[in-house]
Structure formats: C-alpha cells, structure tokens
C-alpha cells in the first residue's frame, strides 16, 4: 500500500511539474538573476504552491542565496516536492546549456518567455489584433466564434486569460490594456515589468506578423463572456 501511495505521489509530482513547467522555470530564473529582483508577486506565487502542499519556498530561497548543490537545495522537504525541484533543476540546466554564457544573465529569461509565447501564440496574436477594430473584424479565429463583438472578445481576455497568466507570474495586463488604448511603443508597454514578461510583450507586439498557427483558439470551444 505504501509503495502504491509513493508511486501515486511521484505521478502527482510529475503532473504538477509538467502543468506548471514554464511558470516554475520563470521563478527559478528570477531566483538566480543578478539583475532582476524577486518580486512580491513571485513570493505570493511560491506561497500559493506551499498552500497547495508543495514545499518549494525553502528550495527557491536556497536558489536565491546562490546554492547550487542539488542535494542541499531539496534538503528537509518532502519527497514529492523534492522530485518537482529535481525536475525543475534539470530543465533549468537544459535552458542554461542551450543559451550559453553566464547562467545569471537574461538569456534564460528570453528562452523561458519564448516558450510561453509559443504555447500561447494564437491567443497573443488575437490580443494584438484586438487593438484595432478594423483588423479584429477582418481576421480569424476569434474568441467565441464568428459572431462575437470586439468588446466581447476583450472581456474574454480580461476575465479568463489575463488573470490566469498573472497568477502564473506573467505581468501582461497593464500592457494589454495600454495596447488597446492605442499605445504601441514597447518601451512604454514594458515599463515596470520583469524581464520575462517584457520579452513576451515585445513578442506579442509582433505576433500579428507571424505565420498563422494551425491550432484553434482555446476559446473557440467555449463562448466568450
């Protein structure tokens, strides 16, 4: 029975890590960064993981203090949380090996933001299109189907997408609202946000120039609010 429970725990740890991989990577990059301070939102996100039963606060604090020994990073936490951190460290090392150079520079942040952007490219492209009523009315896919209005699509983004992304540490809300008010200067749109979120904002600004993606908007399966 105990072996079965341990097996289930490992499966839960793997599922949790895979579902939050980009978010966890972004937090890890923030912890090791020498140029971008850890934000209050990052600390709140880690506290939320703790409330869900994942003991990640101490490992992340050890990362932030400069600890690099994997055994010390996971010392004193439960086995399933330790497994999450081990998978995270392996992914982080892959990112750092792929970017090269000093692992504390912005390369890892750029790699992480590119992954988030590619996972959400259809939604981010549509958000960019919603900055122009003319462009929005002449392009598809749309949030909620063919008959939705610009206001309905923007409401969907505000109510369903941005809160979820913000909870994951991606600071996009103010930039999206400013974009929809007519601001397209990336220096203005990225002011005051972390490096990874700023990279996503810059990619979003160019998203409507990218080749159309083959997958549908996730909202097409639902109705826009």
C-alpha positions as CSV (number, residue, x, y, z in Angstrom):
1,X,0.0,0.0,0.0
2,X,2.8,2.4,0.9
3,X,4.6,1.6,-2.3
4,X,1.4,2.4,-4.2
5,X,1.0,5.7,-2.4
6,X,4.6,6.6,-3.1
7,X,4.0,5.8,-6.8
8,X,0.9,8.0,-6.9
9,X,2.9,10.8,-5.2
10,X,5.6,10.6,-7.9
11,X,2.9,10.7,-10.6
12,X,1.3,13.7,-9.0
13,X,4.7,15.5,-8.8
14,X,5.3,14.8,-12.5
15,X,1.9,16.0,-13.5
16,X,2.2,19.2,-11.3
17,X,5.7,19.9,-12.8
18,X,4.5,19.4,-16.4
19,X,1.5,21.6,-15.9
20,X,3.5,24.4,-14.4
21,X,6.8,24.0,-16.0
22,X,7.1,27.4,-17.7
23,X,5.9,29.1,-14.5
24,X,8.4,27.2,-12.4
25,X,11.2,27.9,-14.8
26,X,10.4,31.6,-14.8
27,X,10.5,31.7,-11.0
28,X,13.8,29.8,-11.0
29,X,15.3,32.3,-13.4
30,X,14.1,35.1,-11.2
31,X,15.8,33.5,-8.2
32,X,19.2,33.2,-9.9
33,X,19.1,36.6,-11.7
34,X,21.6,39.2,-10.6
35,X,19.8,42.0,-12.5
36,X,16.1,41.5,-11.8
37,X,14.9,41.4,-8.1
38,X,12.4,38.8,-6.9
39,X,9.0,40.5,-7.0
40,X,6.3,40.3,-4.4
41,X,4.1,38.6,-7.0
42,X,6.8,35.8,-7.2
43,X,6.8,35.4,-3.5
44,X,3.0,35.2,-3.5
45,X,3.1,32.6,-6.2
46,X,5.5,30.4,-4.2
47,X,3.3,30.8,-1.1
48,X,0.4,29.6,-3.1
49,X,2.3,26.5,-4.1
50,X,3.1,25.9,-0.4
51,X,-0.7,26.2,0.4
52,X,-1.3,23.5,-2.2
53,X,1.1,21.2,-0.4
54,X,4.3,21.7,-2.5
55,X,7.2,22.6,-0.2
56,X,9.0,24.9,-2.6
57,X,9.7,28.0,-0.5
58,X,12.9,26.8,1.1
59,X,14.4,25.4,-2.2
60,X,13.6,28.6,-4.0
61,X,15.2,30.6,-1.2
62,X,18.3,28.5,-1.4
63,X,18.5,29.1,-5.1
64,X,18.2,32.8,-4.5
65,X,21.0,32.7,-1.9
66,X,23.3,31.2,-4.6
67,X,23.1,27.5,-3.6
68,X,23.9,25.2,-6.5
69,X,24.2,21.8,-4.8
70,X,21.0,19.9,-5.7
71,X,21.0,17.8,-2.5
72,X,21.2,20.9,-0.3
73,X,18.5,22.7,-2.4
74,X,16.0,19.9,-1.6
75,X,17.2,19.1,2.0
76,X,14.4,18.8,4.5
77,X,11.4,18.8,2.2
78,X,9.0,16.0,1.3
79,X,10.0,13.5,-1.4
80,X,7.3,14.7,-3.9
81,X,8.3,18.3,-3.6
82,X,11.9,17.3,-3.9
83,X,11.1,15.4,-7.2
84,X,9.5,18.6,-8.5
85,X,12.6,20.6,-7.7
86,X,14.9,17.9,-9.2
87,X,12.9,18.1,-12.5
88,X,13.0,21.9,-12.4
89,X,16.7,21.9,-11.9
90,X,17.2,19.5,-14.8
91,X,15.0,21.7,-17.0
92,X,16.8,24.9,-15.8
93,X,20.2,23.3,-16.6
94,X,18.9,22.4,-20.1
95,X,17.8,26.0,-20.7
96,X,21.1,27.4,-19.4
97,X,23.2,25.0,-21.6
98,X,21.1,26.0,-24.6
99,X,21.6,29.7,-24.1
100,X,25.3,29.6,-23.1
101,X,27.2,32.2,-21.2
102,X,26.6,33.3,-17.7
103,X,23.6,31.5,-16.3
104,X,22.6,34.6,-14.4
105,X,22.2,36.8,-17.4
106,X,18.9,37.4,-19.3
107,X,19.4,34.6,-21.8
108,X,17.4,32.1,-19.7
109,X,14.7,34.6,-19.3
110,X,14.4,35.1,-23.0
111,X,14.3,31.3,-23.6
112,X,11.5,31.0,-21.0
113,X,9.5,33.8,-22.4
114,X,9.8,32.3,-25.9
115,X,8.4,29.1,-24.6
116,X,5.4,30.8,-23.0
117,X,4.8,32.8,-26.2
118,X,4.9,29.8,-28.4
119,X,2.5,27.9,-26.1
120,X,0.0,30.9,-26.3
121,X,0.8,32.3,-29.7
122,X,-2.7,32.1,-31.1
123,X,-4.2,33.9,-28.1
124,X,-1.5,36.5,-28.0
125,X,-1.8,37.2,-31.8
126,X,-5.6,37.7,-31.3
127,X,-5.0,40.0,-28.4
128,X,-2.7,42.1,-30.7
129,X,-5.4,42.1,-33.4
130,X,-8.0,43.3,-30.9
131,X,-6.0,46.6,-30.7
132,X,-7.7,47.6,-34.0
133,X,-11.4,47.3,-34.6
134,X,-10.8,47.1,-38.4
135,X,-8.1,44.4,-38.0
136,X,-10.1,42.4,-35.5
137,X,-13.2,42.4,-37.7
138,X,-11.2,41.1,-40.7
139,X,-9.3,38.3,-39.1
140,X,-10.0,34.9,-37.5
141,X,-10.0,32.8,-35.3
142,X,-11.9,34.8,-32.7
143,X,-12.6,34.2,-29.0
144,X,-16.1,32.7,-29.0
145,X,-16.7,32.3,-32.7
146,X,-17.6,34.4,-35.7
147,X,-20.5,36.4,-34.2
148,X,-18.7,37.9,-31.2
149,X,-18.0,41.6,-30.9
150,X,-14.7,43.3,-30.2
151,X,-16.0,44.2,-26.7
152,X,-17.0,40.6,-26.0
153,X,-13.6,39.3,-27.1
154,X,-11.8,41.8,-24.9
155,X,-14.0,40.9,-22.0
156,X,-13.0,37.2,-22.5
157,X,-9.3,38.2,-22.4
158,X,-9.8,40.3,-19.2
159,X,-11.8,37.7,-17.4
160,X,-10.3,34.4,-18.5
161,X,-6.8,34.8,-19.9
162,X,-5.1,37.7,-18.2
163,X,-5.9,36.5,-14.6
164,X,-4.6,33.1,-15.3
165,X,-1.4,34.4,-16.8
166,X,-0.9,36.9,-14.0
167,X,-1.3,34.1,-11.5
168,X,1.5,32.4,-13.3
169,X,3.7,35.4,-12.9
170,X,3.3,36.9,-16.4
171,X,2.7,40.7,-16.0
172,X,0.8,41.4,-19.1
173,X,-2.5,43.1,-18.0
174,X,-1.3,46.7,-18.0
175,X,0.4,46.3,-21.3
176,X,-2.6,44.7,-23.0
177,X,-4.9,47.5,-21.7
178,X,-2.4,50.2,-22.9
179,X,-2.1,48.4,-26.2
180,X,-5.9,48.5,-26.6
181,X,-5.9,52.2,-25.8
182,X,-3.5,52.8,-28.7
183,X,0.0,52.6,-27.2
184,X,2.4,50.6,-29.4
185,X,5.7,51.8,-28.0
186,X,7.4,48.7,-26.5
187,X,9.4,50.9,-24.1
188,X,6.2,52.2,-22.6
189,X,4.4,48.9,-22.6
190,X,7.3,47.1,-20.8
191,X,8.0,49.7,-18.3
192,X,8.0,48.4,-14.7
193,X,7.6,44.7,-15.5
194,X,10.1,41.8,-15.1
195,X,12.4,40.8,-18.0
196,X,10.5,37.7,-18.9
197,X,7.1,39.5,-19.1
198,X,8.7,42.3,-21.1
199,X,10.0,39.8,-23.6
200,X,6.5,38.3,-24.0
201,X,5.1,41.8,-24.6
202,X,7.6,42.5,-27.3
203,X,6.8,39.2,-29.0
204,X,3.1,39.9,-28.7
205,X,3.6,43.2,-30.5
206,X,5.0,41.4,-33.5
207,X,2.6,38.4,-33.2
208,X,0.3,39.5,-36.0
209,X,3.2,39.4,-38.4
210,X,3.9,35.7,-37.6
211,X,2.6,32.9,-39.9
212,X,-0.9,31.8,-38.9
213,X,-0.8,28.9,-36.4
214,X,-2.7,25.7,-37.2
215,X,-4.4,25.2,-33.8
216,X,-7.6,26.9,-32.8
217,X,-8.1,29.4,-30.1
218,X,-8.9,27.6,-26.9
219,X,-11.9,29.9,-26.5
220,X,-13.4,28.7,-29.7
221,X,-14.6,25.7,-27.8
222,X,-16.3,27.9,-25.3
223,X,-18.4,31.1,-25.7
224,X,-16.9,34.4,-24.9
225,X,-18.4,36.1,-21.8
